[in-house]
Amino acid sequence: MVAPMKTPIDFYFDFTSPYSYLASEMIEPLAARNDRGVAYRPTLLGAAFKVSGQRPLIEIPMKGDYSRRDLARSARFYGIPFQLPEPFPVGTVTAARSCLVLQREHPALAVPFIHGTFRTYFVQGRNISATEVVHAALEEAGADATAVLAAAGQPDIKEALKTAVDASIARGVFGAPFFFVDEEPFWGSDRLPQIERWLATGAF
Amino acid sequence: MVAPMKTPIDFYFDFTSPYSYLASEMIEPLAARNDRGVAYRPTLLGAAFKVSGQRPLIEIPMKGDYSRRDLARSARFYGIPFQLPEPFPVGTVTAARSCLVLQREHPALAVPFIHGTFRTYFVQGRNISATEVVHAALEEAGADATAVLAAAGQPDIKEALKTAVDASIARGVFGAPFFFVDEEPFWGSDRLPQIERWLATGAF
């Protein structure tokens, strides 16, 4: 008998979430060290914020100022290139829909697109809410950008993203990055050490 | 010449903050490993929440449910005894004022009182908003509990706590635990690894 494949780590993210970007640069090696894959699940945080009554970190008095400093310092701590882009945050519906198109039709290109889009925004500082910027990220990932963007505008993909967002909220995803290891939830890039121990020890 | 004493780590906390309790069990050895002391600074988070528009974690939809799980898991991760008490959160003005009295009049008893009060609430599950519970924690710390509680009710100590809370807000303390290493701010028990590197390398 072949051992059953272990379930991948679910990684919920929004392309405008800087802590999601930081986590996206670390989660694959962490998963691989523990014999797991990563299931990337794009979502839109705005919908969850409506349910939880939260708002973007950066807009919260006191906490917003701290978070700018913490983000830059956390990136240095992890050794990951980072700059907080302007404007921030931005809408990510086109990027998220494009991601779903790739995952459905060209799955091998989805992960390069995810990393490329995060870096486009958080390293190069280009505004990923603009269709032409998503177009460029799709091309860099090796996709037929025009075709993907056309598919991203179709009703089935719009519906698929809406369904994915609703499902993430139903699962309790109130922020990002948000992970499930099997059914255990972990929120925040600072929970990666706990995820690693969870994987290594089989819960603790 | 004697080397100048390094400034202690400022540790802002509220006695009802469970992540502050977790941090309180780790910060002294971390500081000692890096040749520092800890300056304990009791505050009342409610006042900061009014400024930032936040509310207690546990009351936030979705996030509250997650935080119960995360707290218990984080305590296991760190190897620290913990149970979320009921009621939670509670008012901590009597405990905070008593702490200020000790820091002013019997400084050697303040740290035992701080650890004892946190454990009274988060290990034994006793309601530290009750004067008789603070009385017991003071006695366990070796203080004249009746005298300390009498002093805690005097106008000068009430004013001192108000001043301390206002100063914490002015310094940007929007949550707890909140640390300053020299002037660098760190929020959350999950920032202890960054604090340790900051101390060890002299900023990064």
Interface residues (C-beta under 8 A of the other chain):
Chain A: A48 V51 S52 G53 Q54 I60 P61 M62 K63 D65 Y66 R69 D70 R73 S74 R76 F77 I169 G172 V173 F174 G175 P185 F186 W187 G188 D190 R191 P193 Q194 R197 F204
Chain B: A48 V51 S52 G53 Q54 I60 P61 M62 K63 D65 Y66 R69 D70 R73 S74 R76 F77 I169 G172 V173 F174 G175 P185 F186 W187 G188 D190 R191 P193 Q194 R197 F204
